[in-house]
Amino acid sequence: MRVPWRQQGYQTAHATRRDRLLTSPHSSSAVVTAVRNLAIQQAVYVPLGAMLALIAFAFTVPGYHSLSQHLSELGLMPGLPAKAVQVGAVVSGSAIIVFSLALFAQGRRFALTVLTSILFGASMVSNGVFTTGSPLHGLYGIGIFSSLTPLLFLAELGPAASTRMACIARAISLLGMAYLWLMLSGFDPEPYRGLTQRIALLPAFGWYIFAALELRRSRR
């Protein structure tokens, strides 16, 4: 069946317009920018959200004590607890890596922030893949570099940094170092080491919320 010449002309023009939009450099740039912005914005919700969900789930596990046990100890339990800690760690770590790569796409001036952040994300993914007790759980403790991430971000953001970010970055880095000192010195109280871990986790993962919001503010 032959298509009328008018309809043929419309279809050809429509296809040409569509192809032009798809191949337009402006269109490709807009798509890349949208994807990059989405990768930044997901950090407002996913890294901390996954950890909060895991913390909340831990309260429901019989025989597990949130005050005295680390979250990774859920991985030693059979069934759902082990799966939950695997999923939570992998999701949170992957979200941090995605954010880090999107941040690198913003410019090489964030190179050191990206490096320490990716190390943190990789260590979190390994926390989900390998159970506690294995040296690969946490990739030999490589996640300790995350304490530098807020300060590096502040330095690399430069004059564009807000007063709020300046205060938050310093405070979170200081809290991270304080928690590391507690663990290394042996002063972390054993009956409450689960609680101190959770207190330290909240700012460490919550920092990505402030970083994503700061990037959005600085682009305005």
C-alpha positions, 0 to 999 in steps of 0.5 A, spaced: 500 500 500 502 506 497 503 512 502 500 518 500 506 523 498 504 528 503 504 523 509 511 521 506 513 528 506 511 529 513 514 522 516 521 524 512 521 531 515 519 528 522 525 523 522 530 528 519 528 533 525 528 527 530 535 525 527 537 532 528 535 533 535 539 526 537 545 528 533 545 535 535 551 537 540 547 541 544 542 535 545 548 531 547 551 536 552 544 537 555 543 529 556 550 529 559 549 535 564 542 532 566 546 525 567 551 528 571 546 532 575 542 526 577 549 522 579 550 528 584 543 529 587 542 522 588 548 523 594 542 527 597 538 521 599 542 514 597 549 514 601 546 516 608 539 513 606 542 506 605 545 506 612 539 509 616 535 503 613 540 498 615 541 501 622 533 501 623 533 494 620 538 491 625 534 493 631 529 488 629 534 482 629 533 477 634 540 476 638 543 482 635 545 488 640 546 495 636 549 498 642 555 493 643 555 490 636 558 493 629 553 493 623 558 489 619 557 483 625 550 482 621 554 479 616 556 473 620 549 472 622 545 467 617 539 469 612 536 476 612 541 479 616 547 477 612 543 479 606 541 486 609 548 488 610 551 486 604 545 490 600 546 496 604 554 497 604 554 495 596 548 500 595 551 506 599 558 505 597 556 504 589 552 511 590 558 514 593 562 512 587 557 514 582 557 521 586 565 521 586 565 520 578 560 525 577 564 530 581 570 529 577 566 530 571 565 537 574 573 539 573 579 536 575 580 541 581 576 536 585 581 530 583 583 529 591 576 529 593 574 524 588 580 520 590 579 519 597 571 519 596 572 513 591 577 509 596 571 510 601 566 508 596 570 502 594 571 500 601 564 500 603 562 496 597 568 491 599 564 491 606 558 488 603 562 483 599 567 480 604 565 479 611 568 482 617 574 478 619 577 478 612 582 483 610 578 485 604 573 487 608 574 494 608 580 493 603 585 493 609 582 499 612 583 504 606 576 507 608 580 511 613 582 516 608 574 519 608 576 523 614 580 527 609 574 528 604 570 534 607 576 538 608 579 537 601 572 538 598 572 545 602 579 547 599 578 545 592 571 548 592 575 555 594 572 561 594 565 558 592 564 555 598 559 557 603 560 559 610 556 553 612 560 548 608 566 551 611 563 549 618 561 542 616 567 540 613 571 542 618 567 539 624 566 532 620 573 531 618 574 532 626 569 527 628 572 522 623 579 523 626 576 522 633 573 516 632 579 513 628 583 515 634 578 512 639 578 505 635 586 505 635 587 507 642 583 502 644 578 507 648 572 505 644 568 502 650 566 495 648 559 495 651 558 501 646 562 500 640 556 499 636 553 506 638 559 510 637 560 507 630 553 509 628 554 516 631 561 516 627 557 513 621 551 519 621 556 525 619 561 521 615 555 519 610 551 525 611 556 529 609 554 527 602 548 531 602 551 537 604 556 536 598 551 535 593 547 541 596 553 545 596 554 544 588 547 545 586 548 552 590 554 554 587 552 552 580 546 558 581 
